C-alpha cells in the first residue's frame, strides 16, 4: 500500500493511502489515524460488566424486555450462553470474526462466561478475552402464574349419550386434548395451556386457557370419537374497557353406542358388533359378516338393545364346518355341540373362535379390535 502525504493527526506519523478503504478498514476520521494510534483506542468487543437474567422457575422461560420467551435451554448454562451472545457487540470494522465461550458454574445462581474473540482489522488478526458474569434469578412468568392460580376460560366436558364412557374413550379424549395443546405450545403459543383435568364419574372436565383453544379441542375430540358438542357461555366479569368476558363450556356427547359394543337393532337380521359411531352407527353383522349402518334418520342413536361387549366374547372350539352357511362349535356355556350361522369373517382353517351367547343363541364374534 503506497504512502500518502497525510499524517496521523495524533502522532504525526505517515498514514497509508486509504482513499478507497477496503472492506473492514476504518472510514471517516478513523482512517486518518496510523495503525498504532488506531489500535491504542480499539476494543474488539464491547461487553457489559454483568448480565442479569430472570428465569421462570416453573417452565424455564426467560424474561426479555416486557415478554417471556421459551428458549428451549437444557440448563441455565445454555441460558447464560444465549444471553451473552445477545449482549456482546463486536467492532463494526472487524471481519472474519470467530468466538468461543468457556462457561464456569460459580454457584447455583452465577455462571461466569470466559469468552475469546478474534477478527481481522486493518489486515491484522486481533484477539480479545472478556469475562462476563451472568446472574440468574428466578421468578414466575405470566403463564405459570395463571396456571398456579387456577385460571381458565374454557371447559371441555366429555360425556356419552345414555351410557358411561369407556376407559379407552376417557384416555383418548384426554390424549387428544393434551396432544393438541402441546402442539400449540411447540409453535410458540405461550397462552395455550391446560389448567386442570378433573376426572369425574361421568367423564373428564378439561379446563383450558382460552375459549378458542377449548373449542378446537372439542372439535378434535369429536373428530376422533364421534358425537357432537354444544357451547354454553357464562358471563364472569368485565375487562378494563367494559367488555363482557365469558367463560364457555363445550359439552360433548359421544354416541350412544361405542366401538366394541355388541347391539341388537331388532330388525330381524341379528346382532351387530359396533365399529364406529360418527354421524351414524357402523358395524358388522355377527351372523353374516355383512356391514351394518344405522338408518339416516336414526343417526348415531338407533333403537337397539345392548347385548354386551366384544371383551365379553369367549374362546370356544370349532367342531366342524358343516357347509358354506353353517359351522358347528361348542356352546361357550354348556360345551354342547351347537350349529351357528357361518359369517363371512369366519376362517375355516382355525380351530377356535370367539363367541357370545344371548337369549339362548350363540353368535360368532370377529377377532378384530
C-alpha positions as CSV (number, residue, x, y, z in Angstrom):
1,X,0.0,0.0,0.0
2,X,1.5,3.4,-1.1
3,X,2.3,6.2,1.4
4,X,0.1,9.2,1.2
5,X,1.0,12.8,2.1
6,X,-1.4,12.5,5.0
7,X,0.0,12.4,8.5
8,X,-1.6,10.9,11.6
9,X,-3.3,13.8,13.5
10,X,-2.3,12.2,16.8
11,X,1.3,11.2,16.5
12,X,2.4,12.8,13.2
13,X,3.4,9.5,11.6
14,X,2.7,8.8,7.9
15,X,-0.7,7.2,7.2
16,X,-1.0,4.7,4.3
17,X,-3.1,5.9,1.4
18,X,-6.7,4.8,2.1
19,X,-8.6,7.0,-0.3
20,X,-10.6,3.8,-1.2
21,X,-10.7,1.8,2.0
22,X,-11.0,-1.9,1.7
23,X,-13.9,-3.8,3.3
24,X,-13.3,-3.9,7.1
25,X,-11.0,-0.9,7.1
26,X,-11.9,2.2,9.0
27,X,-13.5,5.1,7.3
28,X,-14.0,8.7,8.1
29,X,-11.8,10.3,10.7
30,X,-10.5,6.9,12.0
31,X,-9.0,6.3,8.5
32,X,-6.6,9.3,9.2
33,X,-5.0,7.5,12.2
34,X,-2.0,5.4,11.9
35,X,-2.3,1.7,12.9
36,X,-0.6,2.3,16.3
37,X,-2.9,5.1,17.3
38,X,-6.0,3.4,15.9
39,X,-5.4,0.2,17.9
40,X,-4.5,2.2,21.0
41,X,-8.1,3.0,21.5
42,X,-9.5,0.0,19.7
43,X,-11.8,-2.5,21.5
44,X,-12.6,-5.6,19.5
45,X,-15.5,-6.5,21.8
46,X,-18.0,-4.3,23.7
47,X,-19.1,-6.3,26.8
48,X,-21.3,-5.4,29.8
49,X,-19.9,-5.7,33.3
50,X,-22.5,-8.3,34.2
51,X,-25.7,-9.7,32.8
52,X,-28.8,-10.4,34.9
53,X,-31.3,-13.0,33.7
54,X,-34.7,-13.7,35.1
55,X,-35.8,-17.3,34.5
56,X,-39.2,-18.7,35.2
57,X,-38.8,-21.4,37.9
58,X,-41.9,-23.2,36.5
59,X,-41.2,-23.6,32.8
60,X,-37.7,-22.2,32.3
61,X,-38.8,-19.3,30.1
62,X,-36.5,-16.2,30.0
63,X,-37.7,-12.7,30.6
64,X,-36.6,-10.4,27.7
65,X,-37.9,-6.9,27.8
66,X,-41.6,-7.0,28.6
67,X,-42.2,-10.5,27.4
68,X,-41.3,-14.1,28.3
69,X,-39.6,-16.4,25.8
70,X,-39.3,-20.1,25.7
71,X,-35.6,-20.7,24.9
72,X,-35.5,-24.5,24.9
73,X,-32.4,-24.5,27.1
74,X,-31.2,-27.7,28.7
75,X,-30.0,-25.9,31.8
76,X,-29.1,-22.4,33.0
77,X,-25.6,-22.6,31.3
78,X,-27.4,-22.7,28.0
79,X,-29.4,-19.7,29.0
80,X,-26.2,-17.8,30.0
81,X,-24.6,-18.6,26.6
82,X,-27.6,-17.3,24.8
83,X,-27.8,-14.1,26.8
84,X,-24.1,-13.4,26.4
85,X,-24.4,-13.9,22.7
86,X,-27.2,-11.3,22.6
87,X,-25.4,-8.8,24.8
88,X,-21.9,-8.7,23.3
89,X,-21.0,-6.5,20.4
90,X,-18.1,-6.9,18.0
91,X,-16.5,-3.9,16.5
92,X,-18.0,-3.0,13.1
93,X,-14.6,-2.9,11.4
94,X,-13.8,-6.5,12.3
95,X,-14.3,-9.2,9.7
96,X,-13.9,-13.0,9.7
97,X,-14.9,-13.0,13.3
98,X,-14.7,-16.1,15.4
99,X,-15.6,-16.6,19.0
100,X,-15.8,-19.3,21.7
101,X,-17.0,-19.4,25.2
102,X,-16.0,-21.4,28.3
103,X,-18.7,-21.3,31.0
104,X,-17.8,-21.6,34.6
105,X,-20.5,-22.5,37.0
106,X,-19.7,-20.5,40.1
107,X,-22.7,-21.4,42.1
108,X,-26.4,-22.2,41.6
109,X,-27.1,-18.6,40.5
110,X,-23.9,-17.5,38.8
111,X,-22.3,-18.5,35.6
112,X,-19.0,-16.8,34.7
113,X,-18.6,-16.7,30.9
114,X,-15.0,-16.7,29.6
115,X,-15.2,-15.5,26.0
116,X,-12.4,-15.4,23.4
117,X,-12.9,-13.4,20.2
118,X,-10.8,-12.9,17.1
119,X,-11.3,-10.9,13.9
120,X,-9.3,-9.3,11.2
121,X,-8.9,-5.5,11.4
122,X,-6.7,-3.5,9.0
123,X,-5.4,-6.8,7.7
124,X,-4.3,-7.9,11.1
125,X,-5.8,-10.7,13.2
126,X,-6.8,-9.3,16.6
127,X,-7.9,-11.2,19.6
128,X,-9.7,-10.3,22.8
129,X,-10.6,-12.1,26.0
130,X,-13.6,-11.0,28.1
131,X,-15.2,-12.4,31.2
132,X,-18.9,-11.7,31.8
133,X,-20.6,-12.9,35.0
134,X,-24.2,-13.9,34.4
135,X,-26.5,-13.7,37.4
136,X,-29.5,-16.0,37.4
137,X,-32.6,-15.0,39.3
138,X,-35.9,-16.9,39.4
139,X,-39.4,-15.8,39.2
140,X,-42.8,-16.8,37.7
141,X,-43.9,-16.0,34.2
142,X,-47.4,-14.8,33.4
143,X,-48.3,-18.2,32.1
144,X,-47.1,-20.2,35.1
145,X,-48.7,-17.7,37.4
146,X,-52.1,-18.2,35.7
147,X,-51.7,-22.0,35.9
148,X,-50.8,-21.8,39.6
149,X,-53.7,-19.5,40.2
150,X,-56.1,-22.0,38.5
151,X,-57.0,-19.6,35.7
152,X,-59.1,-21.0,32.9
153,X,-61.5,-19.6,30.3
154,X,-63.0,-22.6,28.6
155,X,-64.1,-26.1,29.8
156,X,-64.5,-29.2,27.6
157,X,-66.8,-31.7,29.3
158,X,-66.7,-35.2,27.7
159,X,-69.8,-37.4,28.3
160,X,-71.6,-40.2,26.5
161,X,-75.2,-40.3,25.3
162,X,-77.2,-42.7,27.6
163,X,-74.2,-44.6,28.9
164,X,-70.9,-44.5,30.7
165,X,-67.7,-43.6,28.9
166,X,-65.3,-46.5,28.3
167,X,-61.9,-46.4,29.8
168,X,-60.5,-46.1,26.3
169,X,-62.7,-43.2,25.4
170,X,-61.7,-41.3,28.5
171,X,-58.0,-41.9,27.8
172,X,-58.3,-40.9,24.1
173,X,-60.3,-37.7,24.8
174,X,-57.6,-36.6,27.3
175,X,-54.8,-37.7,25.0
176,X,-56.3,-35.7,22.1
177,X,-56.5,-32.6,24.3
178,X,-53.0,-32.9,25.6
179,X,-51.5,-33.6,22.2
180,X,-53.2,-30.6,20.6
181,X,-52.3,-28.2,23.3
182,X,-48.7,-29.5,23.3
183,X,-48.5,-28.7,19.5
184,X,-49.7,-25.2,20.1
185,X,-47.1,-24.7,22.8
186,X,-44.4,-26.1,20.4
187,X,-45.5,-23.5,17.9
188,X,-44.7,-20.7,20.4
189,X,-48.2,-20.1,21.8
190,X,-47.4,-19.4,25.4
191,X,-51.1,-18.6,26.1
192,X,-52.1,-22.2,25.3
193,X,-52.2,-24.5,28.3
194,X,-54.4,-27.0,30.2
195,X,-55.1,-25.7,33.7
196,X,-56.7,-28.9,35.1
197,X,-58.2,-32.2,34.1
198,X,-60.9,-33.3,36.5
199,X,-61.8,-37.0,36.2
200,X,-65.4,-37.1,37.3
201,X,-67.6,-40.2,37.4
202,X,-69.4,-39.0,34.3
203,X,-66.3,-38.2,32.3
204,X,-63.3,-35.8,32.2
205,X,-63.7,-32.0,32.6
206,X,-60.8,-30.3,30.8
207,X,-60.1,-26.7,31.8
208,X,-58.2,-24.7,29.2
209,X,-56.7,-21.2,29.0
210,X,-59.0,-19.8,26.3
211,X,-62.4,-20.3,24.7
212,X,-60.8,-20.7,21.3
213,X,-58.4,-23.4,22.5
214,X,-61.3,-25.2,24.2
215,X,-63.4,-25.1,21.0
216,X,-60.6,-26.5,18.9
217,X,-60.1,-29.3,21.5
218,X,-63.8,-30.1,21.4
219,X,-63.7,-30.3,17.6
220,X,-60.8,-32.7,17.6
221,X,-62.3,-35.0,20.3
222,X,-65.5,-35.4,18.3
223,X,-63.5,-35.9,15.1
224,X,-61.7,-38.8,16.9
225,X,-64.6,-40.3,18.9
226,X,-67.7,-39.2,17.1
227,X,-70.6,-37.4,18.7
228,X,-71.2,-33.7,18.8
229,X,-70.9,-30.7,21.2
230,X,-72.8,-27.6,22.2
231,X,-71.4,-24.5,23.8
232,X,-72.8,-22.7,26.9
233,X,-71.3,-19.3,27.7
234,X,-71.4,-17.8,31.2
235,X,-70.7,-14.2,31.9
236,X,-68.0,-14.0,34.6
237,X,-66.7,-10.4,34.5
238,X,-65.9,-7.3,32.5
239,X,-62.5,-6.2,31.4
240,X,-60.9,-2.8,31.9
241,X,-62.7,-1.4,28.8
242,X,-66.1,-2.6,30.0
243,X,-66.3,-5.5,27.6
244,X,-68.1,-8.6,28.9
245,X,-65.9,-11.6,29.5
246,X,-67.4,-15.1,29.1
247,X,-66.3,-18.5,30.2
248,X,-67.6,-21.1,27.8
249,X,-68.4,-24.8,28.5
250,X,-68.2,-27.1,25.5
251,X,-70.4,-30.1,26.3
252,X,-69.5,-33.1,24.2
253,X,-71.9,-36.0,23.9
254,X,-70.3,-39.1,22.4
255,X,-72.6,-41.5,20.5
256,X,-74.9,-43.8,22.4
257,X,-73.0,-46.9,21.2
258,X,-69.2,-47.2,21.4
259,X,-66.9,-49.2,19.2
260,X,-66.6,-52.7,20.5
261,X,-70.2,-52.9,21.9
262,X,-72.5,-55.6,20.6
263,X,-76.0,-54.5,20.0
264,X,-79.2,-55.9,18.5
265,X,-81.0,-53.4,16.3
266,X,-84.0,-55.8,16.5
267,X,-84.6,-55.6,12.7
268,X,-84.6,-59.4,12.4
269,X,-81.1,-59.6,10.9
270,X,-79.2,-60.4,14.0
271,X,-76.8,-58.6,16.4
272,X,-74.1,-56.2,15.3
273,X,-70.5,-55.5,16.5
274,X,-70.2,-51.7,16.5
275,X,-67.0,-50.5,14.8
276,X,-67.7,-46.7,14.6
277,X,-70.3,-44.1,15.6
278,X,-69.8,-40.8,13.9
279,X,-72.9,-39.5,12.1
280,X,-74.4,-43.0,12.0
281,X,-73.5,-46.3,13.7
282,X,-71.3,-48.6,11.6
283,X,-70.7,-52.2,12.4
284,X,-70.5,-55.9,11.4
285,X,-73.4,-58.3,11.5
286,X,-72.4,-61.3,13.6
287,X,-74.4,-63.9,11.8
288,X,-73.5,-62.9,8.2
289,X,-70.4,-60.7,8.5
290,X,-72.1,-58.1,6.3
291,X,-71.6,-54.4,7.1
292,X,-74.2,-52.5,9.0
293,X,-75.1,-48.8,9.0
294,X,-77.9,-47.3,11.0
295,X,-80.7,-45.5,9.1
296,X,-80.0,-41.9,8.3
297,X,-83.0,-40.7,10.4
298,X,-81.7,-42.7,13.4
299,X,-78.2,-41.2,13.2
300,X,-75.8,-42.4,15.9
301,X,-78.5,-43.5,18.3
302,X,-80.7,-46.1,16.7
303,X,-83.2,-48.1,18.7
304,X,-81.2,-51.1,19.7
305,X,-80.6,-53.4,22.7
306,X,-77.1,-53.8,24.2
307,X,-76.1,-57.4,24.2
308,X,-72.6,-56.9,25.6
309,X,-69.1,-56.0,24.6
310,X,-66.5,-57.6,22.4
311,X,-64.5,-58.3,25.5
312,X,-67.4,-60.5,26.8
313,X,-66.8,-62.9,23.9
314,X,-65.1,-66.2,24.9
315,X,-62.9,-68.5,23.0
316,X,-64.5,-71.8,22.1
317,X,-63.7,-74.8,19.9
318,X,-64.7,-75.3,16.3
319,X,-66.2,-78.9,15.9
320,X,-66.8,-79.0,12.2
321,X,-67.6,-76.8,9.2
322,X,-71.0,-78.1,8.0
323,X,-71.3,-76.1,4.8
324,X,-70.9,-72.6,3.4
325,X,-73.7,-71.4,5.6
326,X,-73.2,-73.2,9.0
327,X,-70.5,-74.2,11.4
328,X,-70.6,-76.4,14.5
329,X,-68.9,-75.2,17.7
330,X,-69.1,-75.9,21.4
331,X,-71.6,-73.8,23.3
332,X,-69.4,-71.4,25.4
333,X,-71.7,-72.1,28.4
334,X,-72.9,-75.7,28.2
335,X,-70.0,-77.0,26.0
336,X,-72.5,-78.9,23.9
337,X,-72.0,-79.0,20.1
338,X,-74.3,-76.4,18.5
339,X,-74.7,-75.2,15.0
340,X,-74.4,-71.5,14.3
341,X,-74.5,-69.3,11.1
342,X,-71.2,-69.1,9.3
343,X,-70.4,-65.4,8.8
344,X,-68.0,-64.0,6.1
345,X,-65.3,-63.3,8.7
346,X,-65.1,-67.0,9.8
347,X,-61.8,-68.7,8.8
348,X,-62.4,-72.4,8.2
349,X,-58.7,-73.2,8.9
350,X,-58.8,-72.1,12.6
351,X,-59.6,-74.5,15.5
352,X,-61.0,-71.9,17.9
353,X,-63.3,-68.9,17.5
354,X,-64.7,-66.1,19.7
355,X,-68.4,-66.5,20.6
356,X,-71.1,-64.7,22.7
357,X,-74.4,-66.1,23.9
358,X,-77.6,-64.1,24.1
359,X,-81.2,-65.2,24.7
360,X,-80.2,-68.8,24.2
361,X,-78.5,-68.2,20.8
362,X,-74.7,-68.3,20.1
363,X,-73.1,-65.9,17.8
364,X,-69.5,-65.8,16.4
365,X,-67.6,-62.6,17.0
366,X,-64.8,-61.3,14.7
367,X,-61.3,-61.4,16.1
368,X,-60.6,-57.7,15.4
369,X,-60.0,-54.7,17.6
